[in-house]
Each structure stands twice: as structure tokens, then as C-alpha cells.
Amino acid sequence: MPISPWQAFNPDGGDFYLFFERRFRYVVEDPEHTWRRVWIPTVIACPMCEADTGLRLAYKVGTDVVLEAACMVGHTWVEPRVDVSQWMAYCRFREGRQDIDWLWLIEAGFGEEPPPPPDLVKELRGAAIEVARFGRRKAKAKVRREVRKVKKQVGKRVRNEAMRPVAALLRTAWTIQAGGVEPVETSRRRPAEPKPLKTPSAAAYRRAYGVQAPEKGPKCLVCEDSGRITAPGISVPCTECDGPVAAALAAAGRRADRARQGKDERRPTTSTSK
């Protein structure tokens, strides 16, 4: 009876059904070799249409005696050339089971033909073509993006120039309607903050009004910076200050500290020669 395309493949349940896209081969012992066994792979083809690809082979344990085959057109025939035990071992191998006793069958060439080796030259050529197409598409996309950007900028500038007279008319109409008051142009820039007023120094006020600067008096009011308290018959050292010598030394030390810190460095003056 015809083999159903939806027949299940279940070796454990006794259903040995497989579909082959490529050609299927069974092995025949070579009669010319008498001292050792040599197997010859033979291709199965449909006896009616001679189709050797797209075949379906099926065998059910307990129901079928020999193997049944069918082609893509629908021709069905009995295939007694294929040994049932070899077919069952090959189906178990296709399921993923490794039987050491039947490895010779796979090595002899029983089963579906292996796929042809890949054409590396053709694959490399196709990969190079795809890479070139990808780069060409990227370059075209970049050029189109730049052209759209330039067109957008030019179109915006043209629209602004075209609408400038209309904006002037609208501004004039708004001015007339508002009573002659020019509209305040809004700017995106933040207004500058007013600078705080600087209070002039006392020396500036004195120079402005012509007032003489007050004379500096002595720092020590007890000894008047002499370092000693003198009176008729009295001459004792002053205890309120260190004396003029100590004050001069302290001032010199302060000037030396400022010089070391670079605070008293004067800017070099450049002389211009005529």
C-alpha cells in the first residue's frame, strides 16, 4: 500500500520510516574478491520514472516482510534488494545510537549519500560580493544623509529669507496696532548682570578735594618710638614696645618673608627705544 508522508519514525515502536533528499545506496558484496569481502554501494531508483532523489523508504515490524519504497511522483514498489536487518541498523544509527557491530555498514557506504563538499572559492566570492554590496549601501546611505542635511539647511535658509518681508509687515502692523510702540525683541541670551558700584578709597577722596594726608604719629605713645622713657633724672627702657631696633628688625624680617614668597617682585619694565 502507498507510504504515507506523515508516517512516524519510531524505531523503538517498530516504525522504520525515512525520507531522503539525496540518493540512497545499499551495499552489494563484490564477487571478484574471494579472499576478503568488499562491498559495492548501489543507488536505488524508481523503476517507473527512474527518480533517484526524494525517495521514501518504510518498514513496519510485524506487518511488512520486505522494505517498501515510494518516489515523489507517487509510484510505490517493493524493494527486496535492501536487507531488512541492515535497514533497521541504519535507522538506529540515524536516530543517534552507535552500534559497534554495524559500523562496517556505514563505512561501506550504506545509506544516504553525503552532501557535496563546499565550494570554498564560490563561498569566498559570494562573501566578497556581499561585503562590497554592504559597503556600497553604507556609502550611498551616508551620501544621501549628507545631501538631505544640506538640503534641509538650504531650505530653512530660503524659507527664512522668503518670510522676512512677511515678518516685517506683521511687525509693522503690530506696531501700528500697539500705538507706535516697537515690539520688544526676545533674545535667547541672558541679560548681563549689573556690576556692583565700587566705593572710592579715602586717598581718592583726599586727592579729589585737595586734602593733605595726616602725618603718621609714633606707634608707641609712651616712649614715642625711642625705646626709653626719659624724664628729669630718669631714663628707663620702655616696657610697652620693643624699641626702634627690634621694630626695624621685625620689619626687615617681614620684608624678607614677602620677598621669599614672591609678593614683592616687581614687574620688569620694558623700555621702548625711538
C-alpha positions as CSV (number, residue, x, y, z in Angstrom):
1,M,0.0,0.0,0.0
2,P,1.2,3.6,-0.5
3,I,3.5,5.1,2.1
4,S,2.0,8.0,4.0
5,P,4.2,11.1,4.0
6,W,3.2,11.7,7.6
7,Q,4.2,8.2,8.8
8,A,6.2,8.5,12.1
9,F,9.8,7.5,12.5
10,N,9.9,5.4,15.7
11,P,12.4,2.6,15.8
12,D,11.5,1.6,19.4
13,G,7.9,1.2,18.3
14,G,8.8,-0.8,15.1
15,D,8.2,2.0,12.6
16,F,11.3,2.5,10.4
17,Y,10.4,5.3,8.0
18,L,12.9,7.8,6.5
19,F,12.8,10.4,3.7
20,F,15.9,11.1,1.6
21,E,16.5,14.3,-0.3
22,R,19.7,12.8,-1.9
23,R,20.2,9.5,-3.4
24,F,20.0,6.3,-1.2
25,R,22.5,3.5,-1.6
26,Y,22.5,-0.1,-0.5
27,V,25.6,-2.4,-0.5
28,V,26.3,-5.5,-2.5
29,E,29.2,-7.8,-2.0
30,D,31.8,-7.8,-4.8
31,P,32.1,-11.4,-6.2
32,E,35.5,-10.7,-7.7
33,H,37.1,-10.5,-4.2
34,T,37.3,-14.1,-2.8
35,W,39.9,-13.7,-0.1
36,R,38.2,-10.7,1.6
37,R,34.8,-9.1,1.5
38,V,34.4,-5.9,-0.5
39,W,31.1,-4.0,-0.7
40,I,29.8,-2.0,-3.7
41,P,27.4,0.8,-3.0
42,T,24.4,0.7,-5.4
43,V,21.9,3.5,-5.9
44,I,18.1,2.8,-5.7
45,A,15.9,4.4,-8.3
46,C,12.2,4.3,-9.1
47,P,11.5,1.5,-11.7
48,M,8.8,3.6,-13.3
49,C,10.2,7.1,-13.6
50,E,13.8,6.4,-12.7
51,A,13.9,9.0,-10.0
52,D,16.7,8.5,-7.5
53,T,16.2,11.6,-5.2
54,G,13.3,12.4,-2.9
55,L,12.6,8.7,-2.1
56,R,10.7,7.4,1.0
57,L,11.5,4.0,2.5
58,A,9.4,2.4,5.1
59,Y,9.3,-0.9,7.1
60,K,7.0,-1.8,10.0
61,V,7.9,-4.7,12.2
62,G,5.2,-7.4,12.4
63,T,3.4,-6.2,9.3
64,D,5.8,-5.9,6.4
65,V,8.1,-8.6,5.2
66,V,10.3,-6.6,2.9
67,L,11.0,-2.9,2.5
68,E,8.6,-0.6,0.7
69,A,9.7,2.4,-1.3
70,A,7.9,5.4,-2.9
71,C,9.1,8.4,-5.1
72,M,7.9,12.0,-5.1
73,V,5.5,11.4,-8.0
74,G,3.6,8.7,-6.1
75,H,5.0,5.5,-7.5
76,T,5.2,2.7,-4.9
77,W,7.1,-0.5,-5.2
78,V,8.7,-3.3,-3.0
79,E,12.4,-3.2,-2.6
80,P,13.8,-6.7,-1.8
81,R,17.4,-5.7,-2.6
82,V,17.7,-3.8,0.7
83,D,18.3,-6.2,3.7
84,V,15.8,-5.5,6.4
85,S,18.3,-6.0,9.2
86,Q,20.7,-3.5,7.6
87,W,17.9,-1.1,7.1
88,M,16.9,-1.3,10.8
89,A,20.6,-0.9,11.9
90,Y,20.9,2.2,9.6
91,C,17.7,3.7,11.1
92,R,19.0,3.2,14.6
93,F,22.2,5.0,13.5
94,R,20.2,7.9,12.2
95,E,18.4,8.1,15.5
96,G,21.7,8.6,17.3
97,R,22.6,5.1,18.5
98,Q,26.1,3.8,17.9
99,D,26.2,0.1,17.4
100,I,29.8,-1.2,17.0
101,D,28.7,-4.3,15.2
102,W,27.2,-2.3,12.4
103,L,29.8,0.4,11.9
104,W,31.2,-1.5,8.9
105,L,27.8,-0.9,7.2
106,I,28.2,2.8,7.4
107,E,31.8,2.7,6.3
108,A,30.8,0.5,3.3
109,G,28.6,3.3,2.0
110,F,25.1,2.1,3.1
111,G,22.5,4.9,3.4
112,E,22.0,8.4,2.0
113,E,24.8,10.0,0.0
114,P,26.8,12.6,1.9
115,P,26.4,16.2,0.9
116,P,28.9,17.5,-1.7
117,P,31.9,19.3,-0.3
118,P,31.6,23.0,-0.1
119,D,33.0,25.2,-2.9
120,L,35.3,27.5,-0.9
121,V,36.1,29.6,-3.9
122,K,32.4,30.2,-4.6
123,E,31.7,30.9,-1.0
124,L,34.6,33.4,-0.8
125,R,33.4,35.1,-4.0
126,G,29.9,35.3,-2.6
127,A,31.2,36.7,0.7
128,A,33.3,39.3,-1.1
129,I,30.3,40.3,-3.2
130,E,28.1,40.7,0.0
131,V,30.8,42.7,1.7
132,A,31.1,45.0,-1.3
133,R,27.4,45.4,-1.5
134,F,27.2,46.2,2.2
135,G,29.9,48.9,1.9
136,R,28.2,50.3,-1.2
137,R,24.9,50.5,0.6
138,K,26.6,52.2,3.6
139,A,28.3,54.7,1.4
140,K,25.1,55.5,-0.5
141,A,23.2,55.9,2.8
142,K,25.9,58.3,4.1
143,V,25.8,60.4,0.9
144,R,22.0,60.5,1.0
145,R,22.2,61.6,4.6
146,E,24.6,64.4,3.9
147,V,22.5,65.6,0.9
148,R,19.4,65.6,3.0
149,K,21.2,67.6,5.7
150,V,22.4,70.2,3.2
151,K,19.0,70.4,1.5
152,K,17.3,70.9,4.9
153,Q,19.7,73.7,5.8
154,V,19.4,75.4,2.5
155,G,15.6,75.1,2.5
156,K,15.4,76.5,6.0
157,R,17.6,79.5,5.0
158,V,15.5,80.0,1.9
159,R,12.3,79.9,3.9
160,N,13.7,82.4,6.4
161,E,14.7,84.8,3.6
162,A,11.3,84.4,1.9
163,M,9.4,85.0,5.1
164,R,11.5,88.0,6.1
165,P,9.3,90.6,4.3
166,V,6.2,89.0,5.7
167,A,7.6,89.2,9.2
168,A,8.5,92.9,8.7
169,L,4.9,93.6,7.6
170,L,3.5,91.7,10.6
171,R,5.9,93.7,12.9
172,T,4.7,97.0,11.3
173,A,1.1,96.0,11.7
174,W,1.6,95.1,15.3
175,T,3.5,98.4,16.0
176,I,0.6,100.4,14.4
177,Q,-2.0,98.4,16.4
178,A,0.0,98.9,19.7
179,G,0.1,102.6,19.2
180,G,3.5,103.1,17.7
181,V,5.5,101.1,20.3
182,E,8.1,98.9,18.8
183,P,7.8,95.3,19.9
184,V,10.5,94.1,22.3
185,E,12.6,91.5,20.6
186,T,13.1,88.5,22.6
187,S,16.6,87.2,22.7
188,R,17.8,83.8,23.9
189,R,20.8,85.4,25.6
190,R,20.5,86.1,29.3
191,P,20.7,89.8,30.2
192,A,24.0,90.9,31.7
193,E,24.0,91.3,35.4
194,P,24.8,94.9,36.6
195,K,28.2,95.4,38.0
196,P,28.3,96.5,41.7
197,L,29.5,100.0,42.3
198,K,33.0,100.3,43.7
199,T,33.4,102.7,46.6
200,P,36.5,105.0,46.2
201,S,39.2,104.9,48.8
202,A,39.8,107.6,51.3
203,A,43.0,108.5,49.4
204,A,40.9,109.1,46.3
205,Y,38.6,111.4,48.2
206,R,41.6,113.3,49.7
207,R,43.1,113.8,46.2
208,A,39.7,114.9,44.8
209,Y,39.2,117.5,47.5
210,G,42.8,118.5,47.9
211,V,43.1,117.5,51.5
212,Q,46.5,116.8,52.9
213,A,47.1,113.3,54.2
214,P,47.5,113.2,58.0
215,E,51.0,112.8,59.3
216,K,51.8,109.5,60.9
217,G,52.5,109.7,64.6
218,P,54.6,107.4,66.7
219,K,53.4,103.9,67.3
220,C,54.3,103.9,70.9
221,L,52.8,106.8,72.7
222,V,54.7,106.1,75.9
223,C,58.3,106.4,74.5
224,E,57.4,108.0,71.2
225,D,59.3,105.2,69.4
226,S,62.6,106.0,71.2
227,G,62.6,102.8,73.2
228,R,63.3,104.5,76.6
229,I,61.2,106.6,79.0
230,T,63.1,109.7,79.8
231,A,62.3,112.4,82.4
232,P,64.5,114.7,84.5
233,G,66.8,112.3,86.3
234,I,65.0,109.2,84.8
235,S,66.0,107.0,81.8
236,V,64.5,103.5,81.8
237,P,63.7,101.1,78.9
238,C,60.1,101.2,77.6
239,T,58.0,98.1,78.5
240,E,55.2,98.9,76.1
241,C,57.2,98.4,72.9
242,D,60.3,96.5,71.8
243,G,62.2,99.6,70.8
244,P,63.2,101.0,67.4
245,V,65.9,98.4,66.7
246,A,63.5,95.5,67.4
247,A,60.8,97.1,65.2
248,A,63.3,97.6,62.4
249,L,64.4,94.0,62.6
250,A,60.8,92.8,62.6
251,A,60.0,94.9,59.6
252,A,63.1,93.6,57.8
253,G,62.1,90.0,58.6
254,R,58.6,90.7,57.2
255,R,60.0,92.1,54.0
256,A,62.4,89.1,53.7
257,D,59.4,86.7,54.1
258,R,57.4,88.6,51.4
259,A,60.4,88.5,49.1
260,R,60.8,84.7,49.6
261,Q,57.1,84.2,48.8
262,G,57.4,86.4,45.7
263,K,54.9,89.0,46.9
264,D,57.3,91.9,46.5
265,E,58.5,91.0,43.0
266,R,58.1,93.9,40.7
267,R,57.1,93.5,37.0
268,P,60.0,94.1,34.6
269,T,59.7,97.4,32.8
270,T,60.3,97.4,29.1
271,S,61.9,100.4,27.6
272,T,60.9,101.4,24.1
273,S,63.6,103.0,22.0
274,K,62.6,105.5,19.5
